[in-house]
Amino acid sequence: MLIHIDYNSSEPIIHQVVGQVKWLVVSGRLQPGQKLPSIRDFARHLKINPTTVTRIYRELEHVGIIVLHQGRGAFVAVNTPQPAKKQARQAVKQKARDLLVEGLRMGLDKDEIDHVLNEEYGKIRANNDD
């Protein structure tokens, strides 16, 4: 699994990894039913504590991205639960606001932020069609 941790980031490692796993699932790089690395293997690969990987896997299970089977491991969920449209819209709205604030704070204008969003959306959709 291609996961990169930025140890200098202010974003917690757990959030970094959870976000990247979500992206791998949405982009189709991780397929439903696909087995994930064991906790120990993943911890070794990421050079982090196995307890942190356990927390990552629990968070991913909590949001329905993976399922954990005692003694068998972690697998990408076959049927990820879809939140109600209103809840999903509210969650995306908050993330969009955070993104806009951060982009504007860094000196980007709305058109530049739109361009980045469209470019990333295109990349995700292109990977789903492979």
A tleap script that builds the chain and sets N, CA, C and O, in Angstrom:
source leaprc.protein.ff14SB
mol = sequence {
  NMET LEU ILE HIE ILE ASP TYR ASN SER SER
  GLU PRO ILE ILE HIE GLN VAL VAL GLY GLN
  VAL LYS TRP LEU VAL VAL SER GLY ARG LEU
  GLN PRO GLY GLN LYS LEU PRO SER ILE ARG
  ASP PHE ALA ARG HIE LEU LYS ILE ASN PRO
  THR THR VAL THR ARG ILE TYR ARG GLU LEU
  GLU HIE VAL GLY ILE ILE VAL LEU HIE GLN
  GLY ARG GLY ALA PHE VAL ALA VAL ASN THR
  PRO GLN PRO ALA LYS LYS GLN ALA ARG GLN
  ALA VAL LYS GLN LYS ALA ARG ASP LEU LEU
  VAL GLU GLY LEU ARG MET GLY LEU ASP LYS
  ASP GLU ILE ASP HIE VAL LEU ASN GLU GLU
  TYR GLY LYS ILE ARG ALA ASN ASN ASP CASP
}
set mol.1.N position { 0.849 -1.170 0.000 }
set mol.1.CA position { 0.000 0.000 0.000 }
set mol.1.C position { 0.895 1.234 0.000 }
set mol.1.O position { 1.827 1.333 0.799 }
set mol.2.N position { 0.613 2.156 -0.885 }
set mol.2.CA position { 1.417 3.366 -1.007 }
set mol.2.C position { 0.901 4.447 -0.071 }
set mol.2.O position { 0.001 5.211 -0.418 }
set mol.3.N position { 1.479 4.499 1.110 }
set mol.3.CA position { 1.118 5.497 2.117 }
set mol.3.C position { 2.377 6.276 2.452 }
set mol.3.O position { 3.445 5.699 2.656 }
set mol.4.N position { 2.240 7.586 2.505 }
set mol.4.CA position { 3.376 8.440 2.853 }
set mol.4.C position { 3.005 9.251 4.091 }
set mol.4.O position { 1.962 9.904 4.137 }
set mol.5.N position { 3.874 9.195 5.083 }
set mol.5.CA position { 3.660 9.981 6.295 }
set mol.5.C position { 4.614 11.158 6.288 }
set mol.5.O position { 5.814 10.997 6.067 }
set mol.6.N position { 4.076 12.340 6.531 }
set mol.6.CA position { 4.894 13.535 6.678 }
set mol.6.C position { 5.083 13.761 8.175 }
set mol.6.O position { 4.203 14.283 8.860 }
set mol.7.N position { 6.246 13.356 8.660 }
set mol.7.CA position { 6.520 13.440 10.093 }
set mol.7.C position { 6.666 14.890 10.570 }
set mol.7.O position { 6.647 15.146 11.774 }
set mol.8.N position { 6.809 15.833 9.644 }
set mol.8.CA position { 6.921 17.247 9.999 }
set mol.8.C position { 5.578 17.971 9.955 }
set mol.8.O position { 5.493 19.152 10.292 }
set mol.9.N position { 4.539 17.267 9.543 }
set mol.9.CA position { 3.220 17.880 9.424 }
set mol.9.C position { 2.589 18.081 10.796 }
set mol.9.O position { 2.856 17.335 11.737 }
set mol.10.N position { 1.748 19.104 10.888 }
set mol.10.CA position { 1.003 19.322 12.125 }
set mol.10.C position { -0.212 18.385 12.186 }
set mol.10.O position { -0.832 18.235 13.239 }
set mol.11.N position { -0.542 17.765 11.061 }
set mol.11.CA position { -1.652 16.818 11.030 }
set mol.11.C position { -1.212 15.510 11.682 }
set mol.11.O position { -0.161 14.977 11.329 }
set mol.12.N position { -1.988 14.986 12.621 }
set mol.12.CA position { -1.617 13.740 13.283 }
set mol.12.C position { -1.442 12.592 12.281 }
set mol.12.O position { -2.125 12.534 11.258 }
set mol.13.N position { -0.525 11.692 12.591 }
set mol.13.CA position { -0.235 10.550 11.716 }
set mol.13.C position { -1.505 9.755 11.422 }
set mol.13.O position { -1.732 9.335 10.288 }
set mol.14.N position { -2.320 9.555 12.437 }
set mol.14.CA position { -3.555 8.788 12.241 }
set mol.14.C position { -4.423 9.434 11.161 }
set mol.14.O position { -4.935 8.738 10.285 }
set mol.15.N position { -4.592 10.744 11.213 }
set mol.15.CA position { -5.415 11.436 10.207 }
set mol.15.C position { -4.784 11.348 8.825 }
set mol.15.O position { -5.486 11.185 7.827 }
set mol.16.N position { -3.449 11.455 8.763 }
set mol.16.CA position { -2.774 11.344 7.474 }
set mol.16.C position { -3.045 9.992 6.829 }
set mol.16.O position { -3.409 9.913 5.655 }
set mol.17.N position { -2.866 8.932 7.605 }
set mol.17.CA position { -3.014 7.583 7.060 }
set mol.17.C position { -4.475 7.278 6.730 }
set mol.17.O position { -4.763 6.720 5.671 }
set mol.18.N position { -5.390 7.636 7.614 }
set mol.18.CA position { -6.815 7.403 7.354 }
set mol.18.C position { -7.223 8.114 6.060 }
set mol.18.O position { -7.907 7.525 5.222 }
set mol.19.N position { -6.816 9.350 5.894 }
set mol.19.CA position { -7.146 10.099 4.681 }
set mol.19.C position { -6.591 9.445 3.425 }
set mol.19.O position { -7.266 9.392 2.397 }
set mol.20.N position { -5.369 8.952 3.508 }
set mol.20.CA position { -4.763 8.313 2.344 }
set mol.20.C position { -5.425 6.975 2.014 }
set mol.20.O position { -5.587 6.635 0.842 }
set mol.21.N position { -5.805 6.218 3.037 }
set mol.21.CA position { -6.505 4.953 2.785 }
set mol.21.C position { -7.860 5.235 2.146 }
set mol.21.O position { -8.262 4.540 1.212 }
set mol.22.N position { -8.562 6.244 2.640 }
set mol.22.CA position { -9.840 6.619 2.030 }
set mol.22.C position { -9.630 6.962 0.554 }
set mol.22.O position { -10.416 6.546 -0.298 }
set mol.23.N position { -8.575 7.718 0.252 }
set mol.23.CA position { -8.293 8.087 -1.129 }
set mol.23.C position { -8.002 6.847 -1.969 }
set mol.23.O position { -8.470 6.740 -3.103 }
set mol.24.N position { -7.235 5.915 -1.418 }
set mol.24.CA position { -6.920 4.687 -2.162 }
set mol.24.C position { -8.186 3.895 -2.477 }
set mol.24.O position { -8.284 3.288 -3.543 }
set mol.25.N position { -9.148 3.895 -1.568 }
set mol.25.CA position { -10.407 3.190 -1.805 }
set mol.25.C position { -11.238 3.927 -2.852 }
set mol.25.O position { -11.731 3.310 -3.797 }
set mol.26.N position { -11.397 5.240 -2.693 }
set mol.26.CA position { -12.196 6.031 -3.629 }
set mol.26.C position { -11.599 5.996 -5.037 }
set mol.26.O position { -12.334 5.972 -6.024 }
set mol.27.N position { -10.284 5.994 -5.128 }
set mol.27.CA position { -9.623 6.001 -6.438 }
set mol.27.C position { -9.605 4.627 -7.091 }
set mol.27.O position { -9.253 4.498 -8.263 }
set mol.28.N position { -9.986 3.599 -6.332 }
set mol.28.CA position { -10.009 2.250 -6.895 }
set mol.28.C position { -8.702 1.497 -6.770 }
set mol.28.O position { -8.590 0.364 -7.237 }
set mol.29.N position { -7.719 2.108 -6.151 }
set mol.29.CA position { -6.430 1.423 -5.983 }
set mol.29.C position { -6.512 0.327 -4.930 }
set mol.29.O position { -5.745 -0.636 -4.968 }
set mol.30.N position { -7.432 0.472 -4.000 }
set mol.30.CA position { -7.767 -0.611 -3.064 }
set mol.30.C position { -9.167 -1.075 -3.425 }
set mol.30.O position { -10.103 -0.276 -3.458 }
set mol.31.N position { -9.308 -2.346 -3.692 }
set mol.31.CA position { -10.572 -2.902 -4.145 }
set mol.31.C position { -11.380 -3.486 -2.993 }
set mol.31.O position { -10.803 -3.953 -2.011 }
set mol.32.N position { -12.711 -3.465 -3.098 }
set mol.32.CA position { -13.539 -4.094 -2.073 }
set mol.32.C position { -13.120 -5.550 -1.861 }
set mol.32.O position { -12.913 -6.299 -2.815 }
set mol.33.N position { -13.003 -5.924 -0.606 }
set mol.33.CA position { -12.605 -7.290 -0.262 }
set mol.33.C position { -11.106 -7.506 -0.186 }
set mol.33.O position { -10.655 -8.549 0.289 }
set mol.34.N position { -10.324 -6.533 -0.647 }
set mol.34.CA position { -8.868 -6.678 -0.636 }
set mol.34.C position { -8.343 -6.684 0.793 }
set mol.34.O position { -8.755 -5.880 1.628 }
set mol.35.N position { -7.419 -7.618 1.056 }
set mol.35.CA position { -6.827 -7.735 2.395 }
set mol.35.C position { -5.776 -6.644 2.583 }
set mol.35.O position { -4.972 -6.378 1.689 }
set mol.36.N position { -5.794 -6.022 3.750 }
set mol.36.CA position { -4.798 -5.018 4.108 }
set mol.36.C position { -3.657 -5.693 4.871 }
set mol.36.O position { -3.816 -6.812 5.360 }
set mol.37.N position { -2.516 -5.023 4.973 }
set mol.37.CA position { -1.398 -5.612 5.722 }
set mol.37.C position { -1.776 -5.842 7.182 }
set mol.37.O position { -2.647 -5.164 7.728 }
set mol.38.N position { -1.110 -6.803 7.796 }
set mol.38.CA position { -1.324 -7.028 9.225 }
set mol.38.C position { -0.884 -5.777 9.983 }
set mol.38.O position { -0.148 -4.943 9.456 }
set mol.39.N position { -1.337 -5.665 11.205 }
set mol.39.CA position { -0.970 -4.508 12.027 }
set mol.39.C position { 0.541 -4.405 12.158 }
set mol.39.O position { 1.104 -3.322 11.999 }
set mol.40.N position { 1.200 -5.514 12.446 }
set mol.40.CA position { 2.657 -5.492 12.614 }
set mol.40.C position { 3.384 -5.130 11.318 }
set mol.40.O position { 4.323 -4.335 11.328 }
set mol.41.N position { 2.943 -5.718 10.207 }
set mol.41.CA position { 3.578 -5.413 8.917 }
set mol.41.C position { 3.382 -3.950 8.525 }
set mol.41.O position { 4.311 -3.291 8.058 }
set mol.42.N position { 2.175 -3.459 8.718 }
set mol.42.CA position { 1.877 -2.066 8.374 }
set mol.42.C position { 2.683 -1.118 9.254 }
set mol.42.O position { 3.218 -0.120 8.772 }
set mol.43.N position { 2.768 -1.431 10.543 }
set mol.43.CA position { 3.555 -0.604 11.471 }
set mol.43.C position { 5.022 -0.597 11.057 }
set mol.43.O position { 5.673 0.447 11.072 }
set mol.44.N position { 5.536 -1.758 10.689 }
set mol.44.CA position { 6.935 -1.856 10.254 }
set mol.44.C position { 7.156 -1.036 8.978 }
set mol.44.O position { 8.141 -0.307 8.862 }
set mol.45.N position { 6.233 -1.162 8.031 }
set mol.45.CA position { 6.329 -0.435 6.764 }
set mol.45.C position { 6.286 1.082 6.973 }
set mol.45.O position { 7.048 1.823 6.351 }
set mol.46.N position { 5.387 1.536 7.856 }
set mol.46.CA position { 5.239 2.970 8.091 }
set mol.46.C position { 6.213 3.515 9.133 }
set mol.46.O position { 6.336 4.727 9.314 }
set mol.47.N position { 6.907 2.591 9.818 }
set mol.47.CA position { 7.837 2.968 10.886 }
set mol.47.C position { 7.106 3.713 12.006 }
set mol.47.O position { 7.539 4.767 12.472 }
set mol.48.N position { 5.983 3.123 12.418 }
set mol.48.CA position { 5.208 3.671 13.522 }
set mol.48.C position { 4.861 2.543 14.489 }
set mol.48.O position { 5.074 1.368 14.189 }
set mol.49.N position { 4.335 2.906 15.632 }
set mol.49.CA position { 3.984 1.951 16.663 }
set mol.49.C position { 2.759 1.125 16.234 }
set mol.49.O position { 1.814 1.675 15.669 }
set mol.50.N position { 2.769 -0.188 16.497 }
set mol.50.CA position { 1.597 -1.007 16.159 }
set mol.50.C position { 0.303 -0.517 16.811 }
set mol.50.O position { -0.775 -0.696 16.243 }
set mol.51.N position { 0.391 0.091 17.977 }
set mol.51.CA position { -0.797 0.637 18.627 }
set mol.51.C position { -1.424 1.736 17.772 }
set mol.51.O position { -2.647 1.873 17.731 }
set mol.52.N position { -0.595 2.512 17.096 }
set mol.52.CA position { -1.093 3.562 16.204 }
set mol.52.C position { -1.818 2.937 15.017 }
set mol.52.O position { -2.864 3.434 14.600 }
set mol.53.N position { -1.279 1.860 14.474 }
set mol.53.CA position { -1.946 1.171 13.362 }
set mol.53.C position { -3.286 0.602 13.836 }
set mol.53.O position { -4.274 0.652 13.103 }
set mol.54.N position { -3.323 0.068 15.043 }
set mol.54.CA position { -4.584 -0.439 15.589 }
set mol.54.C position { -5.617 0.682 15.633 }
set mol.54.O position { -6.775 0.471 15.273 }
set mol.55.N position { -5.212 1.866 16.070 }
set mol.55.CA position { -6.127 3.016 16.120 }
set mol.55.C position { -6.567 3.421 14.710 }
set mol.55.O position { -7.726 3.777 14.494 }
set mol.56.N position { -5.640 3.363 13.758 }
set mol.56.CA position { -5.971 3.687 12.360 }
set mol.56.C position { -7.015 2.703 11.840 }
set mol.56.O position { -8.017 3.113 11.255 }
set mol.57.N position { -6.785 1.414 12.049 }
set mol.57.CA position { -7.719 0.400 11.575 }
set mol.57.C position { -9.075 0.535 12.259 }
set mol.57.O position { -10.107 0.344 11.617 }
set mol.58.N position { -9.090 0.856 13.532 }
set mol.58.CA position { -10.372 1.032 14.234 }
set mol.58.C position { -11.143 2.233 13.682 }
set mol.58.O position { -12.362 2.179 13.523 }
set mol.59.N position { -10.422 3.312 13.392 }
set mol.59.CA position { -11.076 4.493 12.816 }
set mol.59.C position { -11.644 4.163 11.434 }
set mol.59.O position { -12.770 4.544 11.116 }
set mol.60.N position { -10.868 3.459 10.622 }
set mol.60.CA position { -11.338 3.073 9.287 }
set mol.60.C position { -12.543 2.140 9.379 }
set mol.60.O position { -13.458 2.218 8.559 }
set mol.61.N position { -12.540 1.263 10.371 }
set mol.61.CA position { -13.691 0.383 10.572 }
set mol.61.C position { -14.899 1.202 11.022 }
set mol.61.O position { -16.016 0.973 10.559 }
set mol.62.N position { -14.674 2.147 11.917 }
set mol.62.CA position { -15.754 2.981 12.447 }
set mol.62.C position { -16.492 3.737 11.337 }
set mol.62.O position { -17.713 3.883 11.390 }
set mol.63.N position { -15.751 4.216 10.335 }
set mol.63.CA position { -16.387 4.971 9.245 }
set mol.63.C position { -16.812 4.069 8.083 }
set mol.63.O position { -17.301 4.556 7.063 }
set mol.64.N position { -16.625 2.751 8.240 }
set mol.64.CA position { -17.116 1.810 7.243 }
set mol.64.C position { -16.219 1.572 6.055 }
set mol.64.O position { -16.666 1.009 5.056 }
set mol.65.N position { -14.964 1.982 6.127 }
set mol.65.CA position { -14.043 1.802 5.011 }
set mol.65.C position { -13.487 0.380 4.990 }
set mol.65.O position { -13.293 -0.200 3.922 }
set mol.66.N position { -13.232 -0.177 6.174 }
set mol.66.CA position { -12.713 -1.539 6.260 }
set mol.66.C position { -13.559 -2.343 7.237 }
set mol.66.O position { -14.340 -1.797 8.016 }
set mol.67.N position { -13.379 -3.657 7.169 }
set mol.67.CA position { -13.960 -4.553 8.169 }
set mol.67.C position { -12.814 -5.340 8.780 }
set mol.67.O position { -11.867 -5.723 8.093 }
set mol.68.N position { -12.917 -5.575 10.077 }
set mol.68.CA position { -11.905 -6.340 10.797 }
set mol.68.C position { -12.497 -7.690 11.167 }
set mol.68.O position { -13.591 -7.766 11.727 }
set mol.69.N position { -11.768 -8.756 10.852 }
set mol.69.CA position { -12.181 -10.110 11.194 }
set mol.69.C position { -11.149 -10.689 12.132 }
set mol.69.O position { -9.987 -10.853 11.760 }
set mol.70.N position { -11.566 -10.999 13.349 }
set mol.70.CA position { -10.672 -11.557 14.360 }
set mol.70.C position { -9.930 -12.771 13.801 }
set mol.70.O position { -10.546 -13.729 13.334 }
set mol.71.N position { -8.609 -12.714 13.857 }
set mol.71.CA position { -7.782 -13.828 13.415 }
set mol.71.C position { -7.540 -13.892 11.918 }
set mol.71.O position { -6.667 -14.638 11.473 }
set mol.72.N position { -8.288 -13.131 11.128 }
set mol.72.CA position { -8.113 -13.147 9.670 }
set mol.72.C position { -7.512 -11.862 9.130 }
set mol.72.O position { -6.837 -11.876 8.101 }
set mol.73.N position { -7.752 -10.739 9.823 }
set mol.73.CA position { -7.164 -9.483 9.396 }
set mol.73.C position { -8.164 -8.423 9.010 }
set mol.73.O position { -9.349 -8.503 9.331 }
set mol.74.N position { -7.653 -7.424 8.311 }
set mol.74.CA position { -8.445 -6.268 7.884 }
set mol.74.C position { -8.661 -6.336 6.379 }
set mol.74.O position { -7.751 -6.672 5.621 }
set mol.75.N position { -9.882 -6.010 5.958 }
set mol.75.CA position { -10.251 -6.061 4.550 }
set mol.75.C position { -11.012 -4.797 4.171 }
set mol.75.O position { -11.739 -4.231 4.986 }
set mol.76.N position { -10.836 -4.360 2.921 }
set mol.76.CA position { -11.609 -3.226 2.430 }
set mol.76.C position { -13.072 -3.645 2.405 }
set mol.76.O position { -13.404 -4.719 1.904 }
set mol.77.N position { -13.939 -2.810 2.939 }
set mol.77.CA position { -15.365 -3.121 3.002 }
set mol.77.C position { -15.935 -3.286 1.604 }
set mol.77.O position { -15.588 -2.547 0.682 }
set mol.78.N position { -16.809 -4.261 1.464 }
set mol.78.CA position { -17.454 -4.507 0.180 }
set mol.78.C position { -18.562 -3.495 -0.048 }
set mol.78.O position { -18.701 -2.965 -1.151 }
set mol.79.N position { -19.342 -3.226 0.969 }
set mol.79.CA position { -20.435 -2.256 0.885 }
set mol.79.C position { -20.186 -1.160 1.905 }
set mol.79.O position { -20.488 -1.327 3.086 }
set mol.80.N position { -19.637 -0.043 1.457 }
set mol.80.CA position { -19.407 1.046 2.397 }
set mol.80.C position { -20.715 1.785 2.629 }
set mol.80.O position { -21.439 2.091 1.682 }
set mol.81.N position { -21.018 2.071 3.901 }
set mol.81.CA position { -22.288 2.755 4.186 }
set mol.81.C position { -22.273 4.173 3.624 }
set mol.81.O position { -21.273 4.886 3.708 }
set mol.82.N position { -23.392 4.556 3.059 }
set mol.82.CA position { -23.535 5.904 2.516 }
set mol.82.C position { -24.296 6.754 3.524 }
set mol.82.O position { -25.430 6.430 3.875 }
set mol.83.N position { -23.682 7.845 3.994 }
set mol.83.CA position { -24.413 8.699 4.928 }
set mol.83.C position { -25.584 9.367 4.203 }
set mol.83.O position { -25.602 9.470 2.977 }
set mol.84.N position { -26.538 9.807 4.977 }
set mol.84.CA position { -27.663 10.543 4.392 }
set mol.84.C position { -27.126 11.746 3.634 }
set mol.84.O position { -26.121 12.339 4.025 }
set mol.85.N position { -27.795 12.101 2.555 }
set mol.85.CA position { -27.342 13.187 1.680 }
set mol.85.C position { -27.102 14.474 2.464 }
set mol.85.O position { -26.114 15.169 2.229 }
set mol.86.N position { -27.999 14.791 3.392 }
set mol.86.CA position { -27.870 16.025 4.161 }
set mol.86.C position { -26.607 15.987 5.036 }
set mol.86.O position { -25.886 16.981 5.125 }
set mol.87.N position { -26.340 14.851 5.674 }
set mol.87.CA position { -25.148 14.705 6.510 }
set mol.87.C position { -23.879 14.789 5.652 }
set mol.87.O position { -22.908 15.446 6.028 }
set mol.88.N position { -23.902 14.122 4.509 }
set mol.88.CA position { -22.742 14.138 3.621 }
set mol.88.C position { -22.465 15.551 3.137 }
set mol.88.O position { -21.317 15.996 3.117 }
set mol.89.N position { -23.514 16.250 2.751 }
set mol.89.CA position { -23.358 17.633 2.271 }
set mol.89.C position { -22.777 18.526 3.362 }
set mol.89.O position { -21.913 19.359 3.085 }
set mol.90.N position { -23.239 18.363 4.588 }
set mol.90.CA position { -22.743 19.171 5.704 }
set mol.90.C position { -21.273 18.877 5.976 }
set mol.90.O position { -20.492 19.797 6.217 }
set mol.91.N position { -20.892 17.609 5.939 }
set mol.91.CA position { -19.493 17.236 6.179 }
set mol.91.C position { -18.587 17.805 5.092 }
set mol.91.O position { -17.515 18.333 5.386 }
set mol.92.N position { -19.019 17.696 3.835 }
set mol.92.CA position { -18.225 18.224 2.726 }
set mol.92.C position { -18.171 19.747 2.784 }
set mol.92.O position { -17.144 20.350 2.475 }
set mol.93.N position { -19.265 20.356 3.176 }
set mol.93.CA position { -19.315 21.822 3.303 }
set mol.93.C position { -18.255 22.314 4.298 }
set mol.93.O position { -17.553 23.291 4.034 }
set mol.94.N position { -18.149 21.633 5.435 }
set mol.94.CA position { -17.162 22.033 6.443 }
set mol.94.C position { -15.738 21.846 5.915 }
set mol.94.O position { -14.880 22.705 6.122 }
set mol.95.N position { -15.491 20.739 5.243 }
set mol.95.CA position { -14.149 20.502 4.696 }
set mol.95.C position { -13.823 21.518 3.596 }
set mol.95.O position { -12.687 21.978 3.484 }
set mol.96.N position { -14.829 21.862 2.789 }
set mol.96.CA position { -14.621 22.865 1.739 }
set mol.96.C position { -14.279 24.218 2.352 }
set mol.96.O position { -13.401 24.931 1.867 }
set mol.97.N position { -14.975 24.553 3.408 }
set mol.97.CA position { -14.691 25.822 4.101 }
set mol.97.C position { -13.258 25.831 4.622 }
set mol.97.O position { -12.536 26.813 4.450 }
set mol.98.N position { -12.846 24.732 5.261 }
set mol.98.CA position { -11.482 24.624 5.775 }
set mol.98.C position { -10.462 24.748 4.643 }
set mol.98.O position { -9.444 25.426 4.785 }
set mol.99.N position { -10.746 24.087 3.516 }
set mol.99.CA position { -9.858 24.146 2.363 }
set mol.99.C position { -9.762 25.569 1.811 }
set mol.99.O position { -8.669 26.052 1.517 }
set mol.100.N position { -10.893 26.227 1.675 }
set mol.100.CA position { -10.896 27.601 1.173 }
set mol.100.C position { -10.115 28.540 2.089 }
set mol.100.O position { -9.307 29.346 1.629 }
set mol.101.N position { -10.365 28.425 3.371 }
set mol.101.CA position { -9.653 29.281 4.329 }
set mol.101.C position { -8.149 29.056 4.214 }
set mol.101.O position { -7.372 30.010 4.167 }
set mol.102.N position { -7.753 27.803 4.169 }
set mol.102.CA position { -6.322 27.494 4.097 }
set mol.102.C position { -5.710 27.981 2.779 }
set mol.102.O position { -4.620 28.553 2.769 }
set mol.103.N position { -6.421 27.747 1.664 }
set mol.103.CA position { -5.921 28.215 0.368 }
set mol.103.C position { -5.801 29.727 0.307 }
set mol.103.O position { -4.792 30.250 -0.166 }
set mol.104.N position { -6.818 30.433 0.780 }
set mol.104.CA position { -6.777 31.895 0.802 }
set mol.104.C position { -5.673 32.405 1.717 }
set mol.104.O position { -4.991 33.381 1.404 }
set mol.105.N position { -5.504 31.729 2.858 }
set mol.105.CA position { -4.442 32.117 3.797 }
set mol.105.C position { -3.072 32.003 3.143 }
set mol.105.O position { -2.167 32.782 3.444 }
set mol.106.N position { -2.921 31.030 2.247 }
set mol.106.CA position { -1.631 30.817 1.573 }
set mol.106.C position { -1.478 31.668 0.318 }
set mol.106.O position { -0.474 31.564 -0.387 }
set mol.107.N position { -2.471 32.507 0.040 }
set mol.107.CA position { -2.331 33.434 -1.078 }
set mol.107.C position { -2.949 32.982 -2.389 }
set mol.107.O position { -2.769 33.652 -3.405 }
set mol.108.N position { -3.674 31.864 -2.403 }
set mol.108.CA position { -4.340 31.429 -3.629 }
set mol.108.C position { -5.674 32.160 -3.756 }
set mol.108.O position { -6.299 32.507 -2.754 }
set mol.109.N position { -6.103 32.390 -4.999 }
set mol.109.CA position { -7.433 32.971 -5.176 }
set mol.109.C position { -8.426 31.838 -5.486 }
set mol.109.O position { -8.032 30.682 -5.643 }
set mol.110.N position { -9.705 32.185 -5.571 }
set mol.110.CA position { -10.744 31.176 -5.757 }
set mol.110.C position { -10.531 30.368 -7.033 }
set mol.110.O position { -10.720 29.152 -7.030 }
set mol.111.N position { -10.141 31.028 -8.123 }
set mol.111.CA position { -9.921 30.311 -9.383 }
set mol.111.C position { -8.806 29.274 -9.244 }
set mol.111.O position { -8.913 28.169 -9.775 }
set mol.112.N position { -7.741 29.631 -8.533 }
set mol.112.CA position { -6.644 28.679 -8.335 }
set mol.112.C position { -7.094 27.492 -7.489 }
set mol.112.O position { -6.720 26.351 -7.760 }
set mol.113.N position { -7.893 27.763 -6.470 }
set mol.113.CA position { -8.416 26.691 -5.619 }
set mol.113.C position { -9.359 25.808 -6.428 }
set mol.113.O position { -9.297 24.583 -6.322 }
set mol.114.N position { -10.235 26.414 -7.236 }
set mol.114.CA position { -11.123 25.641 -8.113 }
set mol.114.C position { -10.319 24.750 -9.051 }
set mol.114.O position { -10.658 23.584 -9.254 }
set mol.115.N position { -9.251 25.303 -9.620 }
set mol.115.CA position { -8.410 24.536 -10.541 }
set mol.115.C position { -7.816 23.306 -9.837 }
set mol.115.O position { -7.822 22.206 -10.389 }
set mol.116.N position { -7.310 23.500 -8.632 }
set mol.116.CA position { -6.730 22.390 -7.870 }
set mol.116.C position { -7.797 21.322 -7.605 }
set mol.116.O position { -7.540 20.132 -7.788 }
set mol.117.N position { -8.983 21.740 -7.177 }
set mol.117.CA position { -10.066 20.791 -6.906 }
set mol.117.C position { -10.462 20.010 -8.154 }
set mol.117.O position { -10.618 18.790 -8.100 }
set mol.118.N position { -10.624 20.702 -9.271 }
set mol.118.CA position { -10.995 20.037 -10.515 }
set mol.118.C position { -9.915 19.079 -10.982 }
set mol.118.O position { -10.212 17.989 -11.470 }
set mol.119.N position { -8.672 19.480 -10.834 }
set mol.119.CA position { -7.552 18.630 -11.227 }
set mol.119.C position { -7.525 17.345 -10.385 }
set mol.119.O position { -7.351 16.250 -10.921 }
set mol.120.N position { -7.697 17.485 -9.080 }
set mol.120.CA position { -7.689 16.315 -8.192 }
set mol.120.C position { -8.903 15.421 -8.437 }
set mol.120.O position { -8.793 14.196 -8.402 }
set mol.121.N position { -10.053 16.032 -8.684 }
set mol.121.CA position { -11.249 15.254 -8.999 }
set mol.121.C position { -11.004 14.428 -10.269 }
set mol.121.O position { -11.353 13.249 -10.332 }
set mol.122.N position { -10.405 15.060 -11.264 }
set mol.122.CA position { -10.092 14.356 -12.509 }
set mol.122.C position { -9.156 13.184 -12.287 }
set mol.122.O position { -9.334 12.125 -12.889 }
set mol.123.N position { -8.162 13.361 -11.431 }
set mol.123.CA position { -7.221 12.277 -11.131 }
set mol.123.C position { -7.924 11.106 -10.465 }
set mol.123.O position { -7.673 9.947 -10.796 }
set mol.124.N position { -8.807 11.417 -9.521 }
set mol.124.CA position { -9.535 10.349 -8.825 }
set mol.124.C position { -10.433 9.599 -9.806 }
set mol.124.O position { -10.448 8.368 -9.810 }
set mol.125.N position { -11.169 10.314 -10.623 }
set mol.125.CA position { -12.066 9.674 -11.591 }
set mol.125.C position { -11.275 8.870 -12.625 }
set mol.125.O position { -11.723 7.797 -13.032 }
set mol.126.N position { -10.128 9.355 -13.051 }
set mol.126.CA position { -9.301 8.634 -14.015 }
set mol.126.C position { -8.835 7.308 -13.431 }
set mol.126.O position { -8.785 6.302 -14.139 }
set mol.127.N position { -8.494 7.298 -12.152 }
set mol.127.CA position { -8.041 6.061 -11.522 }
set mol.127.C position { -9.179 5.071 -11.363 }
set mol.127.O position { -8.940 3.864 -11.393 }
set mol.128.N position { -10.394 5.534 -11.196 }
set mol.128.CA position { -11.532 4.620 -11.080 }
set mol.128.C position { -11.833 3.924 -12.400 }
set mol.128.O position { -12.357 2.810 -12.416 }
set mol.129.N position { -11.503 4.576 -13.496 }
set mol.129.CA position { -11.811 4.003 -14.805 }
set mol.129.C position { -10.719 3.089 -15.335 }
set mol.129.O position { -10.889 2.503 -16.404 }
set mol.130.N position { -9.599 2.946 -14.625 }
set mol.130.CA position { -8.512 2.082 -15.105 }
set mol.130.C position { -8.897 0.631 -15.091 }
set mol.130.O position { -8.094 -0.224 -15.466 }
savepdb mol mol.pdb
quit
